[in-house]
Amino acid sequence: MNAISIPRLTQMKAEQQKFAVLTAYDATFAQLAAEAGVEVLLVGDSLGMVLQGQDSTLPVTLEDMVYHTRAVAKGNARAAQPALVMTDLPFMSYGTLEQGLASARAVMQAGAHLIKIEGDDWLIPLIQRLAQQGVPVCAHLGLTPQAVNKLGGYKVQGRDDAKADAMLAHAIALAEAGADLLLLECVPSTLAERITQAVSIPVIGIGAGSATDAQVLVMHDMLGLNRGRVPKFVKNYMVNGNTVQDAFAQYTSEVKAGVFPAAEHGFSA
């Protein structure tokens, strides 16, 4: 059994200890990240963009997620201190309760320790059923990439008062329904702080300021491998002669110390 667990992450939040999350898609990088002290490895549907060359996460299939989860789980298991493995359920794989349960079963049996799903209050019945079945859930709010066509692009969410209040209400409702973690993407730092303080479960941020309980980055971004437009919230750790191992260790250390993200990596309301 991993020393890193959902109760341990919740305890870390209560003790105001930050933890690090990083995407991983294969065995080698999963082991390196876990050995650098990363607490949670996210098998993200971002693999559609960074591995498959897609222009969004939408083409990613459940079979893709199962394959990469299995690889990450094997590499993670080789680390002296394994991390938790969190896997995205991909686009349209949890539109119904039955779909969601089947998709969660597939990735959990492949080696995930918890699943991540995008959405707000409509996720509540699925979260409740998954909780009954012993499946931990991270609910993803803010910029939800699977809804990019509905959102009109990759834009900061929750900047006006009404939308900020709605996101806060959704976060509280999801936590009360049984979500174990929240992930906030591209939301104003002040809103992320309000949400983090309002719920007892850990909150992971990406482009959400420094007040969240944890941070996540896409591995390829923090290794400086992104050849497109680099998001504002990204920091390149492959500098000054760093190896991959050095980059992972520095990222983890800076998250835990509250050094990353700095003010320039966040968004205002």
C-alpha positions as CSV (number, residue, x, y, z in Angstrom):
1,M,0.0,0.0,0.0
2,N,1.3,3.4,-0.9
3,A,2.4,5.7,2.0
4,I,0.8,8.5,-0.2
5,S,-2.9,8.1,0.1
6,I,-6.1,10.2,-0.1
7,P,-6.2,10.5,3.7
8,R,-2.5,11.5,3.7
9,L,-3.2,14.3,1.2
10,T,-6.1,15.5,3.3
11,Q,-3.9,15.5,6.3
12,M,-1.3,17.5,4.4
13,K,-3.9,20.2,3.6
14,A,-4.9,20.4,7.3
15,E,-1.2,20.8,8.2
16,Q,-0.7,23.4,5.4
17,Q,1.9,21.2,3.7
18,K,1.8,21.6,-0.1
19,F,2.2,18.6,-2.4
20,A,3.3,18.3,-6.0
21,V,1.4,16.8,-9.0
22,L,2.9,16.1,-12.4
23,T,1.6,14.5,-15.5
24,A,3.2,11.2,-16.6
25,Y,2.5,8.9,-19.6
26,D,5.0,6.1,-19.5
27,A,7.0,3.9,-17.1
28,T,10.3,5.7,-17.2
29,F,9.2,9.2,-16.5
30,A,6.7,8.0,-13.9
31,Q,9.4,6.3,-11.9
32,L,11.7,9.4,-12.2
33,A,8.9,11.7,-11.0
34,A,7.9,9.5,-8.1
35,E,11.6,9.2,-7.0
36,A,11.8,13.0,-7.1
37,G,9.0,13.2,-4.4
38,V,6.0,14.0,-6.6
39,E,3.0,12.8,-4.6
40,V,0.5,12.4,-7.5
41,L,1.1,11.3,-11.1
42,L,-1.6,12.5,-13.4
43,V,-2.1,10.3,-16.5
44,G,-3.7,13.2,-18.3
45,D,-5.7,13.2,-21.5
46,S,-3.2,16.0,-22.4
47,L,-1.4,13.0,-23.9
48,G,-3.5,13.7,-27.0
49,M,-1.6,16.9,-27.5
50,V,1.9,16.2,-26.2
51,L,2.2,12.5,-27.4
52,Q,-0.3,12.1,-30.3
53,G,0.0,15.6,-31.9
54,Q,-3.7,16.4,-31.6
55,D,-4.9,19.9,-31.3
56,S,-7.1,19.1,-28.3
57,T,-7.8,16.4,-25.8
58,L,-11.0,15.4,-27.5
59,P,-9.7,12.6,-29.8
60,V,-8.2,10.6,-26.8
61,T,-10.0,7.3,-26.2
62,L,-10.6,5.3,-23.1
63,E,-8.3,2.6,-24.6
64,D,-5.5,5.3,-24.8
65,M,-6.0,6.1,-21.1
66,V,-6.0,2.4,-20.1
67,Y,-2.8,1.8,-22.0
68,H,-0.9,4.8,-20.6
69,T,-2.2,4.2,-17.0
70,R,-0.9,0.6,-17.1
71,A,2.6,1.9,-18.2
72,V,2.7,4.6,-15.6
73,A,1.5,2.2,-12.8
74,K,4.4,-0.2,-13.7
75,G,7.0,2.5,-13.6
76,N,5.6,4.1,-10.4
77,A,5.7,0.7,-8.7
78,R,9.4,0.5,-9.2
79,A,10.0,3.8,-7.2
80,A,11.2,3.5,-3.6
81,Q,8.2,5.7,-2.6
82,P,5.4,5.3,-5.2
83,A,3.1,8.2,-5.9
84,L,-0.7,8.1,-6.3
85,V,-1.7,7.5,-9.9
86,M,-4.6,9.7,-11.0
87,T,-6.1,9.1,-14.5
88,D,-8.4,11.3,-16.6
89,L,-11.6,9.8,-17.9
90,P,-11.6,11.1,-21.5
91,F,-14.1,13.0,-23.6
92,M,-17.6,11.5,-23.6
93,S,-16.6,8.5,-21.6
94,Y,-18.7,9.4,-18.5
95,G,-21.8,11.1,-20.1
96,T,-24.1,8.6,-18.4
97,L,-23.9,7.0,-15.0
98,E,-23.3,3.6,-16.6
99,Q,-20.6,4.9,-18.9
100,G,-18.8,6.6,-16.0
101,L,-18.8,3.5,-13.9
102,A,-17.5,1.3,-16.7
103,S,-14.8,3.9,-17.6
104,A,-13.7,4.2,-14.0
105,R,-13.5,0.4,-13.7
106,A,-11.3,0.2,-16.8
107,V,-8.7,2.7,-15.6
108,M,-8.7,1.6,-12.0
109,Q,-8.1,-2.0,-13.1
110,A,-5.2,-0.7,-15.2
111,G,-3.5,0.7,-12.1
112,A,-5.0,4.1,-11.3
113,H,-5.7,4.9,-7.7
114,L,-8.2,7.7,-8.4
115,I,-9.9,9.2,-11.4
116,K,-10.4,12.8,-12.6
117,I,-13.5,14.1,-14.3
118,E,-14.4,17.5,-15.7
119,G,-17.6,19.3,-14.9
120,D,-19.7,20.8,-12.1
121,D,-23.0,19.8,-10.4
122,W,-24.1,17.4,-13.1
123,L,-21.2,15.1,-11.9
124,I,-22.8,14.7,-8.4
125,P,-24.7,11.4,-9.1
126,L,-21.6,9.8,-10.7
127,I,-19.4,11.0,-7.8
128,Q,-21.8,9.6,-5.3
129,R,-21.9,6.2,-7.0
130,L,-18.2,6.0,-7.5
131,A,-17.7,6.8,-3.8
132,Q,-20.1,4.0,-2.9
133,Q,-17.9,1.7,-5.0
134,G,-14.7,2.8,-3.4
135,V,-13.4,4.9,-6.3
136,P,-11.7,8.2,-5.3
137,V,-12.5,11.2,-7.5
138,C,-10.9,14.5,-8.4
139,A,-13.4,17.0,-9.9
140,H,-11.9,19.4,-12.4
141,L,-13.4,23.0,-12.5
142,G,-12.5,26.2,-14.3
143,L,-11.0,25.8,-17.7
144,T,-12.1,22.3,-18.6
145,P,-10.3,21.3,-21.8
146,Q,-12.9,18.7,-22.9
147,A,-15.4,21.6,-23.1
148,V,-13.1,23.9,-25.1
149,N,-15.6,24.2,-28.0
150,K,-18.3,25.3,-25.6
151,L,-16.0,27.7,-23.8
152,G,-14.8,29.2,-27.1
153,G,-11.1,28.5,-26.5
154,Y,-8.6,28.1,-23.7
155,K,-9.7,31.1,-21.6
156,V,-9.5,32.1,-17.9
157,Q,-12.8,31.2,-16.1
158,G,-14.6,32.8,-13.2
159,R,-13.5,36.4,-13.7
160,D,-16.8,38.1,-13.1
161,D,-18.6,37.9,-9.8
162,A,-21.5,35.8,-10.9
163,K,-19.3,33.1,-12.4
164,A,-16.9,33.2,-9.5
165,D,-19.7,32.7,-7.0
166,A,-21.2,29.9,-9.2
167,M,-17.8,28.1,-9.3
168,L,-17.4,28.4,-5.5
169,A,-20.9,26.9,-5.0
170,H,-20.1,24.1,-7.4
171,A,-16.8,23.3,-5.6
172,I,-18.6,23.1,-2.3
173,A,-21.4,20.9,-3.7
174,L,-18.9,18.5,-5.3
175,A,-16.9,18.2,-2.1
176,E,-20.1,17.5,-0.2
177,A,-21.1,14.9,-2.8
178,G,-18.0,12.9,-2.1
179,A,-15.2,14.3,-4.3
180,D,-11.8,13.6,-2.7
181,L,-9.9,16.3,-4.6
182,L,-10.6,19.4,-6.7
183,L,-8.5,20.7,-9.6
184,L,-8.8,24.3,-10.6
185,E,-7.4,25.3,-14.0
186,C,-7.0,28.9,-15.2
187,V,-9.0,30.7,-12.6
188,P,-8.2,34.0,-10.8
189,S,-5.8,33.5,-7.9
190,T,-8.3,35.2,-5.5
191,L,-11.1,32.8,-6.5
192,A,-8.8,29.8,-6.1
193,E,-8.0,31.0,-2.6
194,R,-11.6,31.3,-1.7
195,I,-12.4,27.8,-3.0
196,T,-9.4,26.3,-1.2
197,Q,-10.4,27.8,2.1
198,A,-14.1,26.8,1.6
199,V,-13.6,23.1,1.3
200,S,-11.9,20.5,3.5
201,I,-10.6,18.4,0.6
202,P,-7.3,19.2,-1.1
203,V,-7.3,21.6,-4.1
204,I,-4.8,21.3,-6.9
205,G,-4.1,24.4,-9.0
206,I,-2.8,25.0,-12.5
207,G,-2.9,28.6,-13.4
208,A,-4.7,29.2,-10.2
209,G,-2.2,31.0,-8.1
210,S,-0.2,29.9,-5.0
211,A,-2.9,29.6,-2.4
212,T,-4.1,26.1,-3.5
213,D,-2.9,23.0,-1.6
214,A,-1.0,21.6,-4.6
215,Q,0.2,22.4,-8.1
216,V,0.2,20.4,-11.3
217,L,2.0,21.0,-14.6
218,V,2.2,19.1,-17.8
219,M,5.6,17.3,-17.8
220,H,6.5,18.4,-21.3
221,D,5.8,22.0,-20.5
222,M,8.0,22.1,-17.4
223,L,10.8,20.4,-19.3
224,G,10.7,23.1,-21.9
225,L,9.5,20.8,-24.7
226,N,6.5,22.8,-25.7
227,R,7.2,24.3,-29.1
228,G,3.9,26.2,-29.3
229,R,2.6,29.0,-27.3
230,V,3.7,28.5,-23.7
231,P,1.0,29.1,-21.1
232,K,1.5,31.9,-18.6
233,F,1.4,29.5,-15.7
234,V,4.3,27.3,-16.9
235,K,7.9,27.5,-15.6
236,N,10.7,25.8,-17.5
237,Y,12.8,23.7,-15.1
238,M,15.2,22.4,-17.8
239,V,17.7,25.3,-17.4
240,N,21.2,25.8,-16.0
241,G,22.3,22.4,-17.1
242,N,19.5,20.6,-15.2
243,T,18.9,16.9,-16.0
244,V,15.3,15.6,-16.1
245,Q,15.8,14.3,-12.5
246,D,17.1,17.7,-11.4
247,A,14.1,19.4,-13.1
248,F,11.6,17.1,-11.3
249,A,13.3,17.6,-8.0
250,Q,13.4,21.4,-8.3
251,Y,9.8,21.6,-9.3
252,T,8.8,19.4,-6.4
253,S,10.9,21.4,-4.0
254,E,9.5,24.8,-5.2
255,V,5.9,23.6,-5.0
256,K,6.4,22.3,-1.4
257,A,8.2,25.5,-0.4
258,G,5.5,27.8,-2.0
259,V,8.1,29.3,-4.4
260,F,6.2,28.1,-7.4
261,P,3.9,29.4,-8.7
262,A,5.0,33.0,-8.3
263,A,2.7,36.0,-8.9
264,E,3.6,36.2,-12.6
265,H,2.2,32.7,-13.1
266,G,-1.3,33.6,-12.0
267,F,-4.3,35.4,-13.3
268,S,-6.3,38.4,-11.9
269,A,-10.0,38.7,-11.7
